[in-house]
């Protein structure tokens, strides 16, 4: 991603020729995970059941044990992410104050 300057540019560089407007890397979305994980540990198919601070880092609780990390990226559906982030003292409204729409 660093060589392209943005996530969108990195995905576009991996896009299959003649593909639709929906960006998808050649070889599928897992290629994106591989590209973004360069130099970091990424665990796929590993559910996080808890998240807490530990000094300057974090502890992610999984069904198979704890994982310690300097940083975490929560890539989960909103309800799951809200539950995990609640362990860090974050709270979110159940519904947004106003509907949001993004146009590209």
C-alpha positions in Angstrom: 0.0 0.0 0.0 2.8 2.4 0.8 4.1 2.3 -2.8 0.7 3.3 -4.1 -0.1 6.0 -1.6 -3.6 4.9 -0.7 -5.7 1.8 -0.1 -7.8 2.5 -3.1 -4.8 2.9 -5.4 -3.3 -0.3 -4.1 -6.6 -2.2 -4.8 -6.8 -0.6 -8.3 -3.3 -1.8 -9.1 -4.3 -5.4 -8.2 -7.6 -5.1 -10.2 -8.3 -7.7 -12.9 -8.3 -6.1 -16.4 -11.8 -5.5 -17.6 -13.4 -5.9 -14.2 -16.4 -4.0 -13.0 -16.5 -0.7 -11.2 -16.4 -2.6 -7.9 -12.8 -3.0 -7.1 -11.5 -6.5 -6.6 -7.9 -7.6 -6.8 -6.8 -10.3 -9.3 -7.0 -13.5 -7.3 -9.7 -12.3 -5.0 -10.0 -10.2 -1.8 -7.5 -12.4 0.0 -4.8 -10.8 -2.1 -5.7 -7.5 -0.4 -5.2 -9.1 3.0 -1.8 -10.4 1.9 -0.7 -7.0 0.5 -1.8 -5.2 3.7 -0.2 -7.7 6.0 3.4 -7.1 4.7 5.4 -6.9 7.9 2.5 -7.5 10.3 0.8 -10.6 11.6 -2.8 -11.1 10.3 -5.0 -13.8 11.6 -8.0 -14.7 9.5 -10.7 -17.1 10.5 -9.8 -16.3 14.1 -12.8 -14.8 16.1 -11.9 -12.2 18.7 -14.0 -12.7 21.8 -12.5 -9.9 23.8 -10.2 -6.9 23.6 -8.5 -5.0 26.3 -5.6 -2.6 26.9 -2.3 -4.0 28.4 0.2 -1.3 29.2 1.2 0.3 25.8 -0.5 -2.5 23.8 -3.5 -4.7 23.5 -4.6 -8.2 24.3 -7.0 -9.9 21.9 -8.8 -12.8 23.4 -9.6 -15.7 21.0 -11.1 -19.1 21.6 -7.6 -20.6 21.4 -5.9 -18.1 23.7 -4.6 -14.5 24.0 -2.7 -12.6 21.4 -0.6 -9.6 22.5 -0.2 -6.7 20.0 1.1 -3.2 19.8 -1.8 -2.2 17.5 -5.1 -3.9 16.4 -7.4 -3.4 13.4 -11.0 -4.4 14.2 -12.4 -5.8 10.9 -15.8 -7.1 12.0 -19.5 -6.3 11.6 -20.6 -3.2 13.4 -22.3 -5.0 16.3 -19.3 -7.2 16.9 -16.9 -4.3 16.7 -19.0 -2.3 19.1 -18.9 -5.2 21.6 -15.2 -5.6 21.3 -14.5 -1.8 21.6 -16.7 -1.6 24.6 -13.9 -3.4 26.4 -11.8 -0.4 25.8 -14.4 2.0 27.2 -15.8 3.0 23.8 -19.5 3.4 23.3 -21.6 4.0 20.2 -25.2 5.0 19.7 -27.5 2.2 18.6 -28.7 4.4 15.7 -27.1 7.3 14.1 -28.5 10.7 14.9 -29.3 11.3 11.2 -29.1 9.0 8.1 -25.8 9.1 6.3 -25.3 8.8 2.6 -22.0 8.8 0.7 -21.8 9.7 -3.0 -18.8 8.9 -5.1 
